[in-house]
Amino acid sequence: MSDEKPQAGRIRTEVHGHVFKIIIDNPTKKNSFSPQMMSEISDAITLLDRTEDFWAGVICSEGSDFTAGLDMPKFFGPKAETIEEKPDNIDAFALKGRCRKPIVTAVQGIVYTIGIEIMLAGDIVVAASDSRFCQMESKRGIAPLGGAHFRYLTRAGWGDAMYHLFLCDEFNAERAHKIGFVQEVVPPGKQIERAMEIAQTIAKNAPLGIQVTKEAALKYIEAGERAAIDYIPTVKDRVFSSQDMMEGIQSFVERRAAVFKGR
């Protein structure tokens, strides 16, 4: 049973216990993003990050495709020289993509441009075997604006990142899994179910421990090893004095499943 929270536009959300589900819901246009949708997904990820009772998130989409990227007419108007929405607004989700809560993304069908960038802004990706990926901006005379230039590097390394960013080619789920973009490949139609299973499993662990683990990892990505090492002492007292830590130890001693409260 879920509590649905409808939103304006084409991004909607659902609450499944401690898992917050963010759904891209514009299937008649291959889930292409309008400026409003960029703002809404940013707001949804911010809500996930700031709501204490949300311990993990899932991002997925309706229909046969995850997202074909930007809705070009919405951003650039009827003629290419007419810019309706400044391109710097395209990156609206990127800072919010540094969410402290773990995010599992489920993708299928077309996963192009901003779709890959949203996918890689999360932590774990489950892809349907029919997924097709492409970062084609340079083929259209546009530079990637949603973080592709660094998100590719953190997942795939220099060679594989530049291979796809420069060639602007389409690649399949098997290739995405090989270069680290995707963690699991499942049959079509099973990707959301599996992403929810992973998120629900994560949400059974101590949320503070998960959050600190992700924050430390982000410190490493953003500022290097010393920043990640220095971060842990700043949260040590908060973690080691938490009720969840005591519950974790007690459940281990009593050989039972832990029941965490998030405090």
C-alpha positions as CSV (number, residue, x, y, z in Angstrom):
1,M,0.0,0.0,0.0
2,S,1.4,3.4,-0.9
3,D,0.5,7.0,-0.2
4,E,0.6,8.9,-3.5
5,K,1.5,12.5,-3.5
6,P,0.5,14.0,-6.9
7,Q,2.5,17.0,-8.2
8,A,1.9,19.5,-11.0
9,G,3.4,18.7,-14.3
10,R,5.0,15.4,-15.1
11,I,6.9,14.4,-12.0
12,R,4.9,12.5,-9.3
13,T,5.9,10.8,-6.1
14,E,4.8,7.9,-3.8
15,V,5.7,6.9,-0.3
16,H,6.4,3.2,0.4
17,G,7.3,3.0,4.1
18,H,10.7,4.6,4.4
19,V,11.3,4.6,0.6
20,F,10.4,7.7,-1.4
21,K,9.6,6.9,-5.1
22,I,10.1,9.6,-7.7
23,I,8.3,8.9,-11.0
24,I,8.9,10.6,-14.4
25,D,5.5,10.6,-15.9
26,N,5.5,12.0,-19.5
27,P,5.3,8.8,-21.5
28,T,3.6,10.2,-24.6
29,K,6.7,12.3,-25.3
30,K,9.2,9.5,-24.3
31,N,9.4,11.2,-20.9
32,S,11.3,14.2,-22.4
33,F,12.0,16.9,-19.8
34,S,10.4,20.4,-19.9
35,P,11.8,23.2,-17.8
36,Q,9.1,22.6,-15.2
37,M,10.0,19.0,-15.0
38,M,13.6,19.9,-14.3
39,S,12.4,22.0,-11.4
40,E,10.1,19.4,-10.1
41,I,12.6,16.5,-10.0
42,S,15.0,18.9,-8.2
43,D,12.3,19.6,-5.7
44,A,11.5,15.9,-5.3
45,I,15.2,15.0,-4.7
46,T,15.4,17.8,-2.2
47,L,12.4,16.5,-0.3
48,L,14.0,13.0,-0.2
49,D,17.2,14.5,1.2
50,R,15.5,16.6,3.9
51,T,12.7,14.3,5.1
52,E,13.9,12.3,8.1
53,D,11.4,9.5,7.6
54,F,12.7,8.9,4.0
55,W,15.7,6.5,4.3
56,A,16.1,5.6,0.6
57,G,14.8,6.8,-2.8
58,V,13.9,5.3,-6.1
59,I,13.8,7.2,-9.4
60,C,11.9,5.5,-12.3
61,S,9.6,6.3,-15.2
62,E,6.3,5.3,-16.8
63,G,6.0,3.9,-20.2
64,S,8.5,2.2,-22.5
65,D,11.4,4.7,-22.1
66,F,13.2,6.2,-19.1
67,T,13.7,9.5,-20.8
68,A,14.8,10.8,-24.2
69,G,16.4,13.8,-22.6
70,L,15.3,17.4,-23.1
71,D,12.1,18.4,-24.8
72,M,13.9,20.6,-27.3
73,P,10.9,22.7,-28.4
74,K,10.2,23.5,-24.7
75,F,13.8,24.7,-24.2
76,F,14.7,26.2,-27.6
77,G,11.4,27.3,-29.1
78,P,10.3,26.8,-32.7
79,K,13.6,28.0,-34.1
80,A,17.1,27.0,-33.0
81,E,18.2,30.6,-32.6
82,T,15.3,31.3,-30.2
83,I,16.2,30.2,-26.7
84,E,13.1,30.0,-24.5
85,E,14.9,28.7,-21.4
86,K,18.5,29.4,-20.6
87,P,20.6,26.3,-20.8
88,D,22.2,26.9,-17.4
89,N,18.8,26.0,-15.9
90,I,19.1,22.5,-17.3
91,D,21.5,21.6,-14.5
92,A,18.8,22.3,-11.9
93,F,18.9,18.7,-10.5
94,A,22.7,18.4,-10.4
95,L,23.4,19.9,-6.9
96,K,20.3,18.1,-5.6
97,G,21.8,15.0,-7.1
98,R,24.3,15.1,-4.1
99,C,21.5,13.8,-2.0
100,R,22.6,12.3,1.4
101,K,20.1,9.5,1.1
102,P,20.8,6.5,-1.2
103,I,19.1,6.6,-4.6
104,V,18.3,3.5,-6.7
105,T,17.4,4.3,-10.3
106,A,15.4,2.0,-12.6
107,V,15.8,2.5,-16.4
108,Q,14.4,1.0,-19.5
109,G,14.2,1.7,-23.3
110,I,15.7,5.0,-24.3
111,V,18.0,6.6,-21.7
112,Y,19.5,9.6,-23.5
113,T,21.4,12.7,-22.5
114,I,19.8,14.1,-19.3
115,G,18.4,10.7,-18.7
116,I,21.9,9.2,-18.2
117,E,22.9,12.2,-16.1
118,I,20.0,11.8,-13.8
119,M,20.7,8.1,-13.6
120,L,24.3,8.6,-12.7
121,A,23.4,11.3,-10.1
122,G,22.1,8.4,-8.0
123,D,24.0,5.5,-6.5
124,I,22.7,2.2,-7.8
125,V,21.2,1.5,-11.3
126,V,19.0,-1.3,-12.4
127,A,18.5,-1.5,-16.1
128,A,16.1,-3.5,-18.2
129,S,17.9,-5.5,-20.8
130,D,16.3,-3.4,-23.6
131,S,17.8,-0.2,-22.3
132,R,19.7,2.0,-24.9
133,F,22.0,4.8,-23.8
134,C,23.4,7.8,-25.7
135,Q,25.0,11.1,-24.8
136,M,24.5,12.9,-28.1
137,E,24.8,16.6,-27.3
138,S,28.0,17.1,-29.3
139,K,26.3,15.6,-32.4
140,R,23.7,18.4,-32.0
141,G,26.2,21.2,-31.4
142,I,25.4,21.3,-27.6
143,A,27.7,20.6,-24.7
144,P,26.5,18.2,-21.9
145,L,24.9,20.4,-19.3
146,G,23.7,18.0,-16.7
147,G,27.0,16.7,-15.3
148,A,28.0,14.2,-17.9
149,H,31.5,15.5,-18.1
150,F,32.2,14.4,-14.6
151,R,29.6,11.8,-13.9
152,Y,31.0,9.6,-16.7
153,L,34.5,9.8,-15.3
154,T,33.5,8.8,-11.7
155,R,31.8,5.7,-13.1
156,A,33.7,4.6,-16.2
157,G,37.1,6.1,-16.0
158,W,38.7,8.4,-18.6
159,G,38.9,6.1,-21.7
160,D,35.4,4.7,-21.6
161,A,34.0,8.1,-20.6
162,M,35.6,9.9,-23.5
163,Y,34.8,7.1,-25.9
164,H,31.1,7.6,-25.5
165,L,31.1,11.4,-24.9
166,F,33.1,12.0,-28.1
167,L,31.5,9.3,-30.4
168,C,27.9,10.2,-29.3
169,D,27.1,6.6,-30.0
170,E,24.2,4.5,-28.7
171,F,25.2,1.6,-26.4
172,N,23.2,-1.2,-24.8
173,A,22.6,-2.4,-21.2
174,E,25.4,-5.0,-21.4
175,R,27.9,-2.3,-22.3
176,A,26.5,0.0,-19.6
177,H,27.0,-2.8,-17.1
178,K,30.5,-3.4,-18.2
179,I,31.7,0.2,-17.7
180,G,30.0,0.5,-14.4
181,F,27.0,2.7,-15.3
182,V,24.6,-0.1,-14.3
183,Q,24.8,-2.5,-11.4
184,E,22.1,-5.0,-12.4
185,V,20.5,-5.9,-15.8
186,V,17.0,-7.5,-15.5
187,P,14.3,-8.6,-18.0
188,P,12.2,-5.8,-19.4
189,G,9.4,-4.8,-17.0
190,K,11.2,-6.0,-13.9
191,Q,13.5,-3.0,-13.4
192,I,11.2,-1.0,-11.1
193,E,10.3,-4.0,-9.0
194,R,14.0,-4.9,-8.5
195,A,15.0,-1.2,-7.7
196,M,12.3,-1.1,-5.1
197,E,13.5,-4.4,-3.6
198,I,17.0,-3.0,-3.3
199,A,15.8,0.3,-1.8
200,Q,13.6,-1.6,0.7
201,T,16.6,-3.7,1.7
202,I,18.8,-0.6,2.2
203,A,16.0,0.9,4.3
204,K,16.2,-2.0,6.7
205,N,19.7,-0.9,7.7
206,A,20.6,1.9,10.1
207,P,19.7,5.1,8.2
208,L,22.3,7.2,10.0
209,G,25.0,4.7,9.2
210,I,24.0,4.7,5.5
211,Q,23.8,8.5,5.4
212,V,27.3,8.9,6.9
213,T,28.7,6.3,4.5
214,K,27.3,8.2,1.5
215,E,28.4,11.6,2.8
216,A,32.0,10.3,3.3
217,A,32.0,8.9,-0.2
218,L,30.8,12.2,-1.6
219,K,33.6,14.0,0.4
220,Y,36.1,11.8,-1.4
221,I,34.7,12.4,-4.8
222,E,34.4,16.2,-4.3
223,A,37.6,16.9,-2.3
224,G,39.8,13.8,-2.1
225,E,40.9,11.2,0.4
226,R,42.0,13.6,3.2
227,A,38.5,15.3,3.2
228,A,36.8,11.9,3.5
229,I,39.1,10.8,6.3
230,D,38.7,14.1,8.2
231,Y,34.9,13.9,7.9
232,I,34.5,10.7,9.9
233,P,35.6,12.2,13.3
234,T,33.1,15.0,12.9
235,V,30.2,12.5,13.0
236,K,31.7,9.8,15.2
237,D,30.0,11.0,18.4
238,R,26.6,11.3,16.6
239,V,26.8,7.8,15.2
240,F,28.3,6.0,18.3
241,S,25.8,7.6,20.7
242,S,22.7,6.8,18.5
243,Q,19.9,4.4,19.6
244,D,20.3,2.7,16.2
245,M,23.9,1.8,17.0
246,M,22.9,0.2,20.3
247,E,20.0,-1.6,18.6
248,G,22.5,-2.9,16.0
249,I,24.8,-4.3,18.6
250,Q,22.0,-5.7,20.7
251,S,20.4,-7.5,17.8
252,F,23.7,-9.0,16.8
253,V,24.2,-10.3,20.4
254,E,20.6,-11.7,20.4
255,R,20.9,-13.2,16.9
256,R,17.8,-11.4,15.6
257,A,17.0,-8.9,12.9
258,A,17.6,-5.3,14.0
259,V,14.7,-2.8,14.1
260,F,16.1,0.7,13.5
261,K,14.2,3.9,14.3
262,G,16.5,6.4,12.5
263,R,17.8,8.0,15.7
